[in-house]
Amino acid sequence: ADILSGYTLVASELVAQLDELPTHVIVNAGVGGFAASVCGYLWDALGEQRPVFITAEPDVADCVYRSGAAGAPTPCPGALDTLQGGLACGEVSPQAFDVLRNGADA
């Protein structure tokens, strides 16, 4: 929980430096912690003005996508062989999934 709270600092600093709010935000997914933190911050801080929130992940390590499609945490099978080593994640964080299933638009 402390790590997820720390990730919100990135989002708050980003919003503070913008001249205008973005229409879309694309964030790497991994196990979902960083994405959920940014998504949650934007949802809480901006409310109805929050941007469209999109997660991105390698197609061979798409546990967040699979979980969203299934409506529940769903592991990603296979070798998770991707050049994006930090995103070679086979299971979404249950805590992150609770935020992303309602907050992510794609």
PLY file of the C-alpha trace (Angstrom):
ply
format ascii 1.0
element vertex 106
property float x
property float y
property float z
element edge 105
property int vertex1
property int vertex2
end_header
0.00 0.00 0.00
2.88 2.40 0.71
4.33 1.83 -2.75
0.96 2.48 -4.38
0.59 5.67 -2.36
4.05 6.75 -3.45
3.16 6.28 -7.10
0.42 8.89 -6.75
3.16 11.48 -6.28
4.11 11.02 -9.94
0.54 11.79 -11.00
0.21 14.79 -8.70
3.49 16.29 -9.96
2.43 15.71 -13.56
-0.93 17.42 -13.09
0.73 20.33 -11.26
3.07 20.95 -14.21
0.43 20.93 -16.94
-0.99 24.11 -18.44
-4.15 22.22 -19.37
-5.53 18.81 -18.52
-4.87 15.97 -20.95
-7.71 14.29 -22.79
-6.02 10.86 -22.60
-3.41 9.19 -20.39
-1.62 5.97 -21.37
0.24 4.12 -18.61
2.20 0.87 -18.61
0.35 -1.89 -16.78
2.75 -4.55 -15.42
0.94 -6.03 -12.42
-1.21 -2.89 -12.32
0.17 -1.07 -9.29
1.54 2.00 -11.03
-1.43 2.17 -13.40
-3.94 1.85 -10.56
-2.20 4.55 -8.54
-2.18 7.02 -11.42
-5.75 6.12 -12.37
-6.98 6.48 -8.79
-5.24 9.80 -8.32
-6.68 11.25 -11.53
-10.13 9.95 -10.68
-10.00 11.43 -7.18
-8.31 14.74 -8.07
-10.08 15.52 -11.34
-13.45 13.83 -10.99
-15.56 14.39 -14.09
-12.63 16.19 -15.77
-10.39 13.13 -15.61
-8.90 12.02 -18.92
-9.59 8.78 -20.75
-7.34 6.27 -18.99
-5.62 3.57 -21.05
-3.27 0.81 -19.87
-0.61 -0.64 -22.17
1.25 -3.92 -21.84
3.11 -6.43 -24.01
0.80 -8.82 -25.85
2.66 -11.81 -24.36
2.25 -10.47 -20.81
-1.25 -9.01 -20.84
-2.58 -10.01 -17.42
-4.36 -6.67 -16.87
-6.14 -6.92 -20.23
-7.09 -10.57 -19.66
-8.36 -9.78 -16.18
-10.46 -6.88 -17.43
-11.94 -9.00 -20.19
-12.73 -11.82 -17.75
-14.03 -9.51 -15.02
-11.72 -11.10 -12.44
-7.96 -11.50 -11.93
-6.82 -13.90 -14.65
-3.23 -15.12 -15.04
-1.37 -14.83 -18.30
-0.01 -18.20 -19.46
3.26 -18.76 -21.25
6.84 -17.63 -21.03
6.11 -13.87 -20.79
9.03 -13.34 -23.17
9.17 -9.60 -23.82
11.87 -6.97 -24.29
10.02 -4.94 -21.67
11.45 -6.94 -18.75
9.71 -4.90 -16.07
6.39 -5.61 -17.75
6.84 -9.40 -18.00
4.08 -9.95 -15.46
1.79 -12.94 -15.37
-0.69 -11.93 -12.66
-2.45 -8.67 -11.90
-2.35 -7.36 -8.34
-5.81 -7.91 -6.80
-5.62 -4.47 -5.17
-4.75 -2.84 -8.49
-7.45 -4.76 -10.32
-10.10 -3.37 -7.96
-9.17 0.14 -9.12
-8.56 -0.58 -12.80
-11.71 -2.58 -13.46
-13.74 0.54 -12.70
-11.28 3.30 -13.56
-9.51 2.23 -16.75
-11.27 2.93 -20.02
-9.11 0.52 -22.03
0 1
1 2
2 3
3 4
4 5
5 6
6 7
7 8
8 9
9 10
10 11
11 12
12 13
13 14
14 15
15 16
16 17
17 18
18 19
19 20
20 21
21 22
22 23
23 24
24 25
25 26
26 27
27 28
28 29
29 30
30 31
31 32
32 33
33 34
34 35
35 36
36 37
37 38
38 39
39 40
40 41
41 42
42 43
43 44
44 45
45 46
46 47
47 48
48 49
49 50
50 51
51 52
52 53
53 54
54 55
55 56
56 57
57 58
58 59
59 60
60 61
61 62
62 63
63 64
64 65
65 66
66 67
67 68
68 69
69 70
70 71
71 72
72 73
73 74
74 75
75 76
76 77
77 78
78 79
79 80
80 81
81 82
82 83
83 84
84 85
85 86
86 87
87 88
88 89
89 90
90 91
91 92
92 93
93 94
94 95
95 96
96 97
97 98
98 99
99 100
100 101
101 102
102 103
103 104
104 105
